[in-house]
Amino acid sequence: MSMPEPQNTPAPDTTTGPLVGTASPLPTRAATANGPTRTVRTAVWAGCHLGELTGVSVPLVLTFTASEWFAPLSGVVALLWALHTCREFRAGRTGGEGR
C-alpha cells in the first residue's frame, strides 16, 4: 500500500470575521440590527449567570439521582439568587442592554 501524494492546500481564510476593537467593512448581523437579538441576550444572560445556574441545577440533579438531601441546597442557592436579583433591580442595575 503506497502513501498518497501530498497536495498543497490553500491556507484558511481568516479575514472573514471582524476583530474585537477594530473597524471592519463587514458588520455582523447583531451590529446591523436594532440592537442585540433575543438569542444574543439569552446567551449573554446565561454566561453571566452560569455559576448561579450551576449552583441550582447540580444539587437538583443530585436530588433526583443520589439523595433527597440535596434538595434544600438547591433551594437555598435559588433563594440567594432571587435575593441578589431583587437587590440589583432595586439598585437600578438590571444589566440588560436593549430592553
N, C-alpha and C positions, 0 to 999 in steps of 0.2 A: 504494500500500500504506500503510495507516494504522497507527499505533502502537497497541497495546492499552492499554486504560485501566489505570493503575496501581492496584494493590489493596493495602490495608493488611494486613499480616500480623502476627500477634502475635509479640512478642519470644520467642526460645527460652528454655525453662525451664532456668535454671542452678542450681536448688536441689535437683536430684535426687541429686547425689553429695556425700559427706562431704568437708569441707575438712580438710587436714592440720592437726593441732593443735587442732581444735575438737570439741566433743561433738556428735554427730549422732544424731537419733532413728532414723535408718535405718542400721543397721550393715551393713557389707559382708559378703559370703559368707565371706571369709577371717577376719573378726573373729568370726563366729558359729560356725565350725567348731572342732575340737580342735587348732588350730594351722594353719600355712600348708599349702596343698595342694602336691602334687608339682610342679604347673605353676608355682606361685609360687616354690618353692625352686629349680627349674631356671632360671627367668628371672633370679632374683637371682644364682645362681651364674654364669650366662653373662654377666650385666652386670659382675660383679666381675672376671671373667677374660677380658674382651673383648680386652685387649692381648695376653695370652698366646695366646688362640685365633688372633688375627690374626698374631702372630709365627710360629706354626706353619703355619697354613693358607696364607698368602700365598706363602712360599717353596715350599711343597708344590705349589701350583697352578703356580707358575713352573717348577718342575721338570718337570711334565708338558707345559707349553705352550712354554717357551722353551729351557731348557738344563738338563741333568742336574747342573750345578754348583751349583744352588740346594738340592739335597737335603741336603748337610751343614749348611747354615744352618738348615734346618727341624729337623734332628736336634739341633743344638746348643741351639736355643730349647726344644725338647721336654725335653732333658736338664736345662736350667736350671729349667724349670717343675717338673719332678719333684723336683729338689733343694730348691727353695723349698717345695713342698708337704710334703716329708718334714720339713724344719726346722719348719714351722708345726705339724705333727702332734706332733712331739716336744716342742715348747714348750707344747702344750696349746691352741693357737689353731686349732681346726678350722673356726671361722667359721660353722658351721651352727646354725640355731635349729630346734628341734622334732625333733631327731634322737634 
